Amino acid sequence: MNNDSLAKQQWQKQLSALWPAIKASLARVRKPCIRKHCPACARGDKHPAWLLSLSYRGRRTTMYVPAALAPTVRKAIQNGHKIEWLLYRAGPELVRKHRQKRQNR
């Protein structure tokens, strides 16, 4: 097994360990509900909610996330940041390997 295939296997192993992953943000907000005579909204308390915000092809989308799913979404966002970091690191590593191959000729 050569170094490139070994590096590819390590890369795939790192990525698979970071699933699920998304590039988005999660915010906890307080919103009024749709019920006409809600006592909490009448007091001004409002209701806690989780909002997921993401962009796709330049368009921003926001959606509600059930409270039970919020920890999973938060972990997926953290994994997305880790994958971004791996990708940023991959560019310079690719250039270094290319330079080493040229010097070894």
Phi and psi in degrees as GROMACS dihedral restraints (atoms count N, CA, C in turn):
[ dihedral_restraints ]
;  ai    aj    ak    al  type     phi  dphi    fc
    3     4     5     6     1   -85.0    20    10
    4     5     6     7     1   172.1    20    10
    6     7     8     9     1   -63.7    20    10
    7     8     9    10     1   -36.5    20    10
    9    10    11    12     1   -65.2    20    10
   10    11    12    13     1   -43.0    20    10
   12    13    14    15     1   -69.9    20    10
   13    14    15    16     1   -33.7    20    10
   15    16    17    18     1   -66.1    20    10
   16    17    18    19     1   -43.3    20    10
   18    19    20    21     1   -63.3    20    10
   19    20    21    22     1   -39.1    20    10
   21    22    23    24     1   -64.1    20    10
   22    23    24    25     1   -40.9    20    10
   24    25    26    27     1   -64.3    20    10
   25    26    27    28     1   -41.0    20    10
   27    28    29    30     1   -64.1    20    10
   28    29    30    31     1   -41.3    20    10
   30    31    32    33     1   -61.1    20    10
   31    32    33    34     1   -47.0    20    10
   33    34    35    36     1   -63.9    20    10
   34    35    36    37     1   -37.3    20    10
   36    37    38    39     1   -64.9    20    10
   37    38    39    40     1   -43.2    20    10
   39    40    41    42     1   -61.8    20    10
   40    41    42    43     1   -44.4    20    10
   42    43    44    45     1   -66.7    20    10
   43    44    45    46     1   -42.8    20    10
   45    46    47    48     1   -65.5    20    10
   46    47    48    49     1   -28.6    20    10
   48    49    50    51     1   -72.2    20    10
   49    50    51    52     1   -16.0    20    10
   51    52    53    54     1  -102.2    20    10
   52    53    54    55     1    29.5    20    10
   54    55    56    57     1  -104.5    20    10
   55    56    57    58     1   138.4    20    10
   57    58    59    60     1   -79.4    20    10
   58    59    60    61     1   156.4    20    10
   60    61    62    63     1  -142.7    20    10
   61    62    63    64     1   139.2    20    10
   63    64    65    66     1  -142.2    20    10
   64    65    66    67     1   159.4    20    10
   66    67    68    69     1  -111.6    20    10
   67    68    69    70     1   103.1    20    10
   69    70    71    72     1  -165.5    20    10
   70    71    72    73     1  -176.2    20    10
   72    73    74    75     1  -133.6    20    10
   73    74    75    76     1   152.1    20    10
   75    76    77    78     1  -124.8    20    10
   76    77    78    79     1   130.0    20    10
   78    79    80    81     1  -131.8    20    10
   79    80    81    82     1   140.2    20    10
   81    82    83    84     1   -94.2    20    10
   82    83    84    85     1   124.8    20    10
   84    85    86    87     1  -126.4    20    10
   85    86    87    88     1   169.6    20    10
   87    88    89    90     1  -122.1    20    10
   88    89    90    91     1   122.9    20    10
   90    91    92    93     1  -128.3    20    10
   91    92    93    94     1   149.3    20    10
   93    94    95    96     1   -73.1    20    10
   94    95    96    97     1   152.6    20    10
   96    97    98    99     1   -92.7    20    10
   97    98    99   100     1  -176.7    20    10
   99   100   101   102     1   -96.1    20    10
  100   101   102   103     1    -4.0    20    10
  102   103   104   105     1   -73.0    20    10
  103   104   105   106     1   136.4    20    10
  105   106   107   108     1   -64.1    20    10
  106   107   108   109     1   -43.0    20    10
  108   109   110   111     1  -117.7    20    10
  109   110   111   112     1    47.7    20    10
  111   112   113   114     1   -74.4    20    10
  112   113   114   115     1   122.5    20    10
  114   115   116   117     1   -63.7    20    10
  115   116   117   118     1   -37.2    20    10
  117   118   119   120     1   -64.8    20    10
  118   119   120   121     1   -44.7    20    10
  120   121   122   123     1   -68.1    20    10
  121   122   123   124     1   -35.8    20    10
  123   124   125   126     1   -63.0    20    10
  124   125   126   127     1   -34.4    20    10
  126   127   128   129     1   -77.0    20    10
  127   128   129   130     1   -13.1    20    10
  129   130   131   132     1    90.3    20    10
  130   131   132   133     1     8.9    20    10
  132   133   134   135     1   -72.7    20    10
  133   134   135   136     1   -38.3    20    10
  135   136   137   138     1    62.5    20    10
  136   137   138   139     1  -177.8    20    10
  138   139   140   141     1  -122.7    20    10
  139   140   141   142     1   137.5    20    10
  141   142   143   144     1   -70.7    20    10
  142   143   144   145     1   143.9    20    10
  144   145   146   147     1  -149.7    20    10
  145   146   147   148     1   156.7    20    10
  147   148   149   150     1  -107.8    20    10
  148   149   150   151     1   130.6    20    10
  150   151   152   153     1  -117.1    20    10
  151   152   153   154     1   129.2    20    10
  153   154   155   156     1  -100.5    20    10
  154   155   156   157     1   128.4    20    10
  156   157   158   159     1  -122.0    20    10
  157   158   159   160     1   128.5    20    10
  159   160   161   162     1  -147.3    20    10
  160   161   162   163     1   162.0    20    10
  162   163   164   165     1  -118.4    20    10
  163   164   165   166     1   142.0    20    10
  165   166   167   168     1  -142.1    20    10
  166   167   168   169     1   119.6    20    10
  168   169   170   171     1    53.0    20    10
  169   170   171   172     1    42.5    20    10
  171   172   173   174     1    81.2    20    10
  172   173   174   175     1     1.5    20    10
  174   175   176   177     1  -110.3    20    10
  175   176   177   178     1   129.5    20    10
  177   178   179   180     1   -88.7    20    10
  178   179   180   181     1   135.8    20    10
  180   181   182   183     1  -127.6    20    10
  181   182   183   184     1   142.6    20    10
  183   184   185   186     1  -128.5    20    10
  184   185   186   187     1   138.7    20    10
  186   187   188   189     1  -143.5    20    10
  187   188   189   190     1   152.3    20    10
  189   190   191   192     1   -75.3    20    10
  190   191   192   193     1   144.2    20    10
  192   193   194   195     1  -118.8    20    10
  193   194   195   196     1   128.5    20    10
  195   196   197   198     1   -59.2    20    10
  196   197   198   199     1   143.3    20    10
  198   199   200   201     1   -56.2    20    10
  199   200   201   202     1   -35.5    20    10
  201   202   203   204     1   -67.6    20    10
  202   203   204   205     1   -24.9    20    10
  204   205   206   207     1   -91.9    20    10
  205   206   207   208     1   -12.8    20    10
  207   208   209   210     1   -56.4    20    10
  208   209   210   211     1   -44.0    20    10
  210   211   212   213     1   -61.6    20    10
  211   212   213   214     1   -38.0    20    10
  213   214   215   216     1   -66.6    20    10
  214   215   216   217     1   -41.3    20    10
  216   217   218   219     1   -65.6    20    10
  217   218   219   220     1   -41.5    20    10
  219   220   221   222     1   -60.2    20    10
  220   221   222   223     1   -42.6    20    10
  222   223   224   225     1   -65.8    20    10
  223   224   225   226     1   -39.4    20    10
  225   226   227   228     1   -63.1    20    10
  226   227   228   229     1   -36.5    20    10
  228   229   230   231     1   -67.1    20    10
  229   230   231   232     1   -43.3    20    10
  231   232   233   234     1   -59.8    20    10
  232   233   234   235     1   -42.9    20    10
  234   235   236   237     1   -63.0    20    10
  235   236   237   238     1   -37.7    20    10
  237   238   239   240     1   -60.9    20    10
  238   239   240   241     1   -40.5    20    10
  240   241   242   243     1   -64.0    20    10
  241   242   243   244     1   -40.0    20    10
  243   244   245   246     1   -65.8    20    10
  244   245   246   247     1   -39.5    20    10
  246   247   248   249     1   -65.1    20    10
  247   248   249   250     1   -41.0    20    10
  249   250   251   252     1   -58.1    20    10
  250   251   252   253     1   -43.4    20    10
  252   253   254   255     1   -62.3    20    10
  253   254   255   256     1   -42.3    20    10
  255   256   257   258     1   -61.0    20    10
  256   257   258   259     1   -40.3    20    10
  258   259   260   261     1   -67.5    20    10
  259   260   261   262     1   -41.1    20    10
  261   262   263   264     1   -61.8    20    10
  262   263   264   265     1   -36.7    20    10
  264   265   266   267     1   -72.7    20    10
  265   266   267   268     1   -28.7    20    10
  267   268   269   270     1   -66.5    20    10
  268   269   270   271     1   -34.2    20    10
  270   271   272   273     1   -59.7    20    10
  271   272   273   274     1   -58.5    20    10
  273   274   275   276     1   -59.8    20    10
  274   275   276   277     1   -35.4    20    10
  276   277   278   279     1   -64.0    20    10
  277   278   279   280     1   -40.0    20    10
  279   280   281   282     1   -61.9    20    10
  280   281   282   283     1   -42.6    20    10
  282   283   284   285     1   -66.5    20    10
  283   284   285   286     1   -42.1    20    10
  285   286   287   288     1   -60.0    20    10
  286   287   288   289     1   -44.3    20    10
  288   289   290   291     1   -63.2    20    10
  289   290   291   292     1   -39.6    20    10
  291   292   293   294     1   -62.9    20    10
  292   293   294   295     1   -44.3    20    10
  294   295   296   297     1   -62.8    20    10
  295   296   297   298     1   -41.6    20    10
  297   298   299   300     1   -63.1    20    10
  298   299   300   301     1   -40.3    20    10
  300   301   302   303     1   -63.9    20    10
  301   302   303   304     1   -40.4    20    10
  303   304   305   306     1   -66.2    20    10
  304   305   306   307     1   -38.2    20    10
  306   307   308   309     1   -70.9    20    10
  307   308   309   310     1   -29.6    20    10
  309   310   311   312     1   -81.2    20    10
  310   311   312   313     1    -6.8    20    10
